[in-house]
Amino acid sequence: AAASAVLLLVARKARAEVNEARAARAAEELLAEEEVEDRRRRVDASSGPRYLVVVDFECTCEDQEEPYIHEIIEFPAVLLDMRTRREVRHFHAFVKPTERS
């Protein structure tokens, strides 16, 4: 009976070691997959658009009157180079409102 108990404990320990080894391999595989995915994301990000135009419209507003027709009165834009992360050009113009001039 004692020999059976010892064999049972040895078998359980061996099974636990096998499970730990499987878990370690699975963790290594997940980390490797994550690294591949991270590299793919970096490549995708670097192949994005070269330039970006940022526009910020300004309009007329009135708090008291409803309905109020909002009109664009200012039209600024900036062209950004996404690789160098610097401004390439900018544009700015005011627009005369036609509804409430």
Residue pairs with C-beta under 8 A, 6 or more apart in sequence:
48 82
49 82
50 81
50 82
50 83
51 79
51 80
51 81
51 82
51 88
52 79
52 80
52 82
53 77
53 78
53 79
53 80
54 77
54 78
54 80
55 75
55 76
55 77
56 76
56 77
57 72
57 74
57 75
58 72
58 73
58 74
58 75
58 76
59 70
59 71
59 72
59 73
60 70
60 71
60 73
60 97
60 100
61 68
61 70
62 68
69 99
69 100
71 95
71 97
71 98
71 99
71 100
72 95
73 94
73 95
73 96
73 97
74 92
74 93
74 94
74 95
75 91
75 92
75 93
75 94
75 95
76 90
76 91
76 92
76 93
77 90
77 91
77 92
78 87
78 89
78 90
78 91
79 87
79 88
79 89
79 90
80 86
80 87
80 88
81 87
81 88
